[in-house]
């Protein structure tokens, strides 16, 4: 039986997964769900940069997209939360957590997949959240996108895949950092809340040492209506299967 601490709750996710969450911290959101769906591997050895609650790694393990995963999380409290969530869902034998700054992690490479939902705001931009946990998760307090890509390069084996969800207004920084670290962008998808709005997220896949050649997929629309009451068929497919439809691959 998992003990809950103060200001914690257990929420049902899907895929028979339950998740301990801290309401005052970052909770499970659409970006995590979409990144887990965008990763189209099967039974690979993976590493997550910045695990938070561990939800992305747990989704990938439960769906068989990864066989084992290393989670690197700079905040000790969230590193322990990732471990507790793995225990809660019977996946602790397949998940290892390192509570360290990814810039300091000296582990060997050889991972087939590295993925991340990194901080997307520069330290001098946006309104700093009063909760330091959220501030670290949303702002580049413990490393910018270049640091995340450098860590991915060190962890990946040659030809391995990198996946990320990021903000469109930072896309140039992401693409630059990928190429600077020899991770070639191979697939990119813009995510729109509905057909009338500009993209709010971008999903990207790259390969370490890959040749140039980027596939821009059709955009993913989350809602079919401006009132955000009805999911699109594509979003329903992702919710039901945990993967993207074939046209996005």
N, C-alpha and C positions, 0 to 999 in steps of 0.2 A: 504494500500500500504506500503510495507516494504522499508524503506530508506536504501540505500547502503552507507557505509562509504568509505573513501579513501582506495584504493587497495583491494576492494572487487568485486566479480562478482557472478552472479547467473548461475548455471549450471543445466541442466536437468539430472536426474539420471535414474530413471525408476519407475515403479509402480505409475506413476503420481506424483512422488516426484521431487521437485526442491531444490537446495541446495545453500545457500550463502557460498562461500569459500573465504579464504584469501590466495592468491597465495604465499605470503612469508611465510605462515605457512604450516602445514601438510594438504594436500588435500585428498579427497576421493580416496581410492585405492582398489586393489584386496583383500587385507587382510580383510578389513571391509566387503566387499561384501561376501566373503567366510564365515566369522564368522556368519553373519546374516543368510546365507543359512544353516549353520551347526546346528544352534539352531532349534530344531524340536518340539517346544512346541506349544500349542494352547490356546490363551486367558488367559495367566498366568500373575501374578504380578511380574514385573522384576526390577532389579537395574543394572545400568551400572557404572563400575568403570573407570573413565577417559573418558568422552564423546567426547571431541574434538568438532567437528562441530555438533555432535548428529546424524550422519547418520545411525549408526547401530540401535539405538533405534527407529529412524523414520521408517526404513525399517521393523523392527519387529512389530511396531504398525500398519503400513499400510497393512501388510500382515496378521494381526490377530493373530500373534504368541504371542503377549503380549496385555493385556487389558490396563494396565497402567505401567508407568516406572518412577523410580527415577534415575536421572543422577547426579553423583558426579564428579565434575571437579575442579581441584585445580587452574587453571588459570581463573581469573575473566573474562577476555575478551572472552574466549572460553565458559565459562558458559553462558554468555549473548548471544553468538552466537548460542548455542544450543536452547535457548529460542526463539530466533528470527526465527530459522529454523522451530521450532515447530509451531510458529504462521504463517509463510509463507505457511505451508502445512495443516493448519487447525487442528493441533493435540495438541495444547497447553492445552486442557482440560485433556489430558491423560498423560502429561509429566510434571514432577517437577524437578527443578534443584537446587542442593545445591553447591554453590561456596565455597568449603572447601577442605582441605587436607583430603584424605580418612583415614589417620591415626588418625585424630582428630574427625571424624564424630561419634556422639554418638546415632544415630537413632536406633530404635528398629529393631529386625529381623522380620521374618515372610515372607520374599520374597521367592517365588517359584523358581525364576531363577535369577542368578547373572552372568554377563558376562563382559569380558574385552578384549581389545586389548592393553596390557600394554607396558610400555617402556621395551625394550629388550636388551639394552646395559648397562653394568656397567659404573659407572661414570669414571673409570680409563681405559676404553677400547674404541676403535674406535676414530674417529676424531670428536671432539665436533663441532656441527654446529654453525655457527656464529650467527644465529638467535636464541635468547634465547628461544623463543616459541617452536621451533623444538627441541632444546637441551633438554628441559624439557619433551617433548613428547617422545623422543627416548632414553634418558638416565635416569637412576634411580636416578634422582636428588631429587624427592619428594616421594621416597619409592621404595624398591626393590620388587621382586616378592613375597617374604615372607610377606611383608606388604599388598600386594593386596590379597593374600590368607587369611590372618588373617581378613581383612575387609570382604571378602566374607563369611567366617565362621560366623561372627557376624551378617551379614545381612540375611543369608539363614535360612529358617525354616528346621527342621530335615527332611531329605529325599529330600531336594531341590537340584536343578541342577546348576552346575557351568560350564561355557563354556569359552574357551580362544583360541586365536590364538597367536603363539609364534615362536621363532626361534629354529630350531633343535639343534643348538650347545648349547642352554640353557635348553634343555629338562630335563636333570638330575636335575637342580635347580627347574624347574617347578614341576616335579613329587615329589621331596622331600618336597617341600613346601605344596603341596596338602595333602600328607599323614600326615605331621606334624600338619596340621589344620583339620584333620579328614574328608577331602574331598577325597574320594576314586576315582582314575581314572577308568573310565568305558569304554570309547571309544576313539580311537586315530586314526588320519588320517594324513599321510605325504602328502605334496603338492609339486609337481615337475613342473617346468616351461615346460619341455618337456621330452620325454623318455630318453634322453641322459644325463640329468643333475641330480645331487643329490638334495634332497629336500631343498626347500628354506623356507618353513613354516611347522608348525605342528598345527593341530586343535585337541582340547581335550575336552572331557566332563567328569565331575565327579559328584558324589553325596555325600552330607554331611551325614555321618554315613553309607555309603554304604558298602556292603561286598566286599572283594577282588575278582577280576575277570575283566580283561581288554580285550576288543575286539579291535584287530588291524584290521582295515578295509583295503580293497585294496587302493593303493595310488591314489590320484587324480592327473591326468595330465592335465595341463591347455591348452597347445598347442599340436597339433598332429604332428608338424613339427619343425625342428630345426631353421627355419627362423621366427617362431612365427607369422605366417600369418593366420593360421587356428585353431580355437578352437576345442578341442575334443568334442565328443558327450556328455560326462558327463558335461563339462563346459558349453556347449550350453544349456543343461537341467537346470543347476543352473541359468544361465542368464535369461532363459525364465520363470521359475517357482518360483525362489527365494528359492528353497530347493534343497537338495542333492538327487540323485537317491537312490532307496531303498537299493541297495547293500552297501551303506555307513552308514546305520542306524542300 
